[in-house]
Amino acid sequence: MAHTAEIDTKDAWGGGKSPFAVSYGKMFMWFFLISDALTFGGLLMSYGFIRHKYADVWPKAENVFTHFPFVEQHLPLAYVGLMTFILIMSSVTMVLAVEAGKRMDRRGVTVWMLWTIVGGLAFVLSQAWEWYHFIGGTEEGWVRSVWDQGANNGAGGYVNKVWHGANMAVNEYGVPQFANYFFFITGFHGTHVFSGVVINFIIFLNVLKGTYEKRGHYEMIEKVGLYWHFVDLVWVFVFTFFYLL
Amino acid sequence: MSEFHDDYPSYETMYNHDDAYGKKARRTLWNVFWIMLAITIFELIIGFMAPSHGWSGTWWLKTLFIGLTIAKAAFIVIWFMHLGHEVKFFKYVILVPYITFMLYGIFIILTEGSYAGESGRFTKVDPILVEQQKALRAGHGHGAAHDAGHDTKDSGHDEHKDGGHH
């Protein structure tokens, strides 16, 4: 690779320079991403454990995520496929912004950053739509035994009734833990996407202002790019473990 | 302080490149994108076909999906996050601790968590949930929703059930 940083191993550890040949900011973005990746890794492991525990009654994704906007048909996985496409696409526009930054091409950085922000917003809104349908549920619903304070002459008790949609305690799709993990993991990921969009927007404004032109390099684009690709990386795993398996 | 760092290299600009290199780099990035898109579409097609072909929950399907996921993750980290371009020490500092922790976590979950699969012993599940999954896995759509309240109404479809083998 012509572009691999060259470092003389004889004096790499002699001080005065970074043996890693990266700037302070980029290195700590990587360290932050490692710690964040450990959090997501822990969440997905815990998800795997609980799913294994309730394997017999764990709902299948193709029976839960069947909606697609403006289409009445039963289309399992199509919508999440679109969401995945949007996020991979915005990852490409981000890496093209980074590439343009390395050529000090301010116009290129501006255009690709804008597309990345558009893609990120499209993803967040798609997720909001999916949550809306998940929480709202189907018209038919499913029978659940839920607590009714009025039962047994006011003593309260569990009664069977048709339940629509999902909350933290009951959902029509399957065991309560299914909705809990769906809310927690996709919510945690969605929060990352949202903050990524905000950060990208701030950096985009700086590009417009010419901050990095004055600084003489566009490394900041690369740093926020690392975060943005990480968000895409996490989604690849969430997509597999929640929707495919 | 500057007397110590007169020859301090500028790491911020050392990865900058010219137009010719940029053209090549862009072509590589788009190729990576097409490969990742192809993998995702392949996964969706397989995922779409799985229920009707009885592939759901088979060991080879799980292995395939997890393998393709790790392949996509590697593409993102190596090409999009440019870890492939960093010096060797830095790659190790990033990857070795993380992979070690994840392997450790997977090891713990597979050994210490093995009791969780013994359903019924430590897990009390509402029978309505069992009915629902049985009905759904036997191919009943939402039309069966209200029947699920009646116990064992769908017992005629037990020959299709695949619950339990996971």
Contacts between the chains, C-beta under 8 A, distances in Angstrom:
chain1	res1	chain2	res2	distance
A	1	B	84	7.3
A	1	B	85	6.2
A	2	B	21	7.2
A	3	B	15	6.5
A	3	B	17	6.8
A	3	B	21	7.4
A	3	B	85	5.5
A	4	B	85	5.8
A	4	B	86	7.9
A	4	B	87	7.2
A	5	B	14	6.0
A	5	B	15	7.4
A	5	B	85	7.5
A	5	B	86	7.2
A	5	B	87	5.4
A	7	B	87	5.8
A	12	B	89	8.0
A	16	B	4	6.4
A	16	B	5	6.4
A	16	B	7	7.3
A	16	B	8	6.6
A	17	B	8	6.4
A	17	B	9	6.1
A	18	B	11	6.4
A	19	B	87	7.6
A	19	B	89	5.7
A	20	B	86	7.2
A	20	B	87	6.0
A	20	B	89	5.8
A	20	B	90	4.1
A	20	B	93	7.0
A	21	B	9	7.7
A	21	B	11	6.1
A	21	B	14	7.0
A	21	B	86	7.4
A	21	B	87	5.0
A	21	B	90	7.3
A	22	B	11	5.7
A	22	B	86	6.6
A	22	B	90	6.1
A	23	B	11	4.1
A	23	B	12	5.2
A	26	B	11	7.6
A	27	B	90	7.7
A	30	B	90	7.9
A	30	B	94	5.5
A	34	B	94	6.4
A	34	B	97	6.9
A	34	B	98	5.5
A	37	B	98	6.2
A	38	B	98	7.1
A	38	B	101	6.1
A	41	B	98	7.9
A	41	B	101	7.2
A	41	B	102	5.4
A	41	B	105	6.5
A	42	B	105	7.0
A	45	B	105	5.1
A	45	B	106	7.1
A	45	B	109	5.4
A	48	B	109	6.6
A	49	B	109	5.6
A	49	B	113	5.1
A	49	B	116	6.2
A	52	B	113	7.2
A	52	B	116	5.6
A	52	B	117	5.8
A	52	B	166	7.9
A	53	B	116	3.9
A	53	B	117	7.2
A	53	B	119	7.6
A	53	B	122	7.9
A	53	B	123	5.9
A	54	B	119	7.7
A	54	B	123	6.7
A	54	B	125	6.9
A	55	B	117	6.9
A	55	B	119	7.1
A	55	B	164	7.8
A	55	B	166	4.2
A	56	B	119	5.6
A	56	B	125	7.4
A	56	B	130	6.7
A	56	B	133	6.8
A	56	B	163	5.1
A	56	B	164	5.7
A	56	B	166	7.6
A	57	B	125	5.4
A	57	B	129	4.4
A	57	B	130	5.7
A	57	B	132	7.8
A	57	B	133	5.1
A	57	B	163	8.0
A	58	B	133	7.7
A	59	B	133	6.9
A	59	B	136	7.6
A	60	B	51	7.5
A	60	B	56	6.9
A	60	B	136	7.1
A	60	B	137	7.5
A	62	B	47	7.3
A	62	B	48	7.8
A	62	B	50	8.0
A	62	B	51	5.9
A	63	B	136	5.1
A	74	B	141	7.6
A	76	B	48	6.9
A	77	B	44	5.7
A	77	B	47	5.5
A	77	B	48	6.0
A	78	B	44	7.8
A	81	B	40	7.0
A	81	B	41	7.7
A	81	B	44	4.7
A	84	B	40	5.5
A	85	B	37	7.0
A	85	B	40	7.0
A	88	B	33	6.8
A	88	B	36	5.6
A	88	B	37	6.5
A	88	B	40	6.9
A	89	B	33	7.8
A	91	B	76	7.0
A	91	B	80	5.8
A	92	B	29	6.6
A	92	B	30	7.3
A	92	B	33	4.6
A	92	B	80	7.9
A	94	B	80	7.6
A	95	B	29	5.4
A	95	B	79	7.7
A	95	B	80	4.8
A	96	B	26	6.7
A	96	B	29	6.7
A	98	B	82	7.9
A	99	B	22	5.9
A	99	B	25	5.5
A	99	B	26	6.0
A	99	B	29	6.9
A	100	B	22	7.8
A	102	B	15	6.1
A	102	B	16	4.8
A	102	B	17	5.3
A	102	B	22	7.0
A	103	B	16	7.3
A	103	B	17	6.6
A	103	B	18	7.0
A	103	B	19	6.3
A	103	B	22	5.0
A	104	B	16	7.1
A	138	B	142	5.8
A	138	B	145	8.0
A	139	B	142	8.0
A	140	B	142	4.1
A	140	B	143	7.5
A	140	B	145	4.2
A	140	B	146	7.5
A	141	B	145	6.2
A	142	B	128	8.0
A	142	B	132	5.7
A	142	B	145	5.1
A	142	B	148	6.0
A	143	B	128	5.7
A	143	B	132	7.9
A	143	B	145	7.2
A	143	B	146	7.1
A	143	B	148	5.1
A	143	B	149	4.0
A	144	B	126	7.9
A	144	B	128	6.3
A	145	B	126	6.0
A	145	B	128	5.9
A	160	B	128	7.1
A	160	B	149	5.6
A	162	B	145	7.2
A	162	B	146	7.0
A	174	B	129	6.0
A	174	B	132	6.9
A	174	B	133	6.6
A	175	B	125	7.1
A	175	B	129	5.9
A	216	B	12	8.0
A	216	B	13	7.0
A	217	B	10	7.8
A	217	B	12	4.4
A	217	B	13	4.7
A	217	B	16	7.0
A	219	B	12	4.3
A	219	B	13	7.7
A	222	B	15	7.9
A	222	B	82	7.6
A	225	B	80	7.9
A	225	B	81	7.8
A	226	B	81	5.6
A	229	B	76	5.6
A	229	B	77	7.9
A	229	B	80	4.5
A	229	B	81	4.8
A	230	B	81	7.4
A	232	B	76	6.1
A	232	B	80	7.5
A	233	B	73	5.8
A	233	B	76	4.9
A	233	B	77	6.9
A	233	B	81	7.9
A	236	B	69	5.8
A	236	B	72	4.9
A	236	B	73	5.7
A	236	B	76	7.0
A	237	B	69	6.1
A	237	B	73	7.1
A	239	B	69	7.8
A	240	B	43	7.7
A	240	B	65	5.4
A	240	B	66	6.7
A	240	B	68	7.9
A	240	B	69	4.3
A	243	B	47	7.4
A	244	B	43	5.9
A	244	B	47	5.0
A	244	B	65	4.9
A	245	B	62	5.9
A	245	B	65	5.8
A	245	B	66	7.9
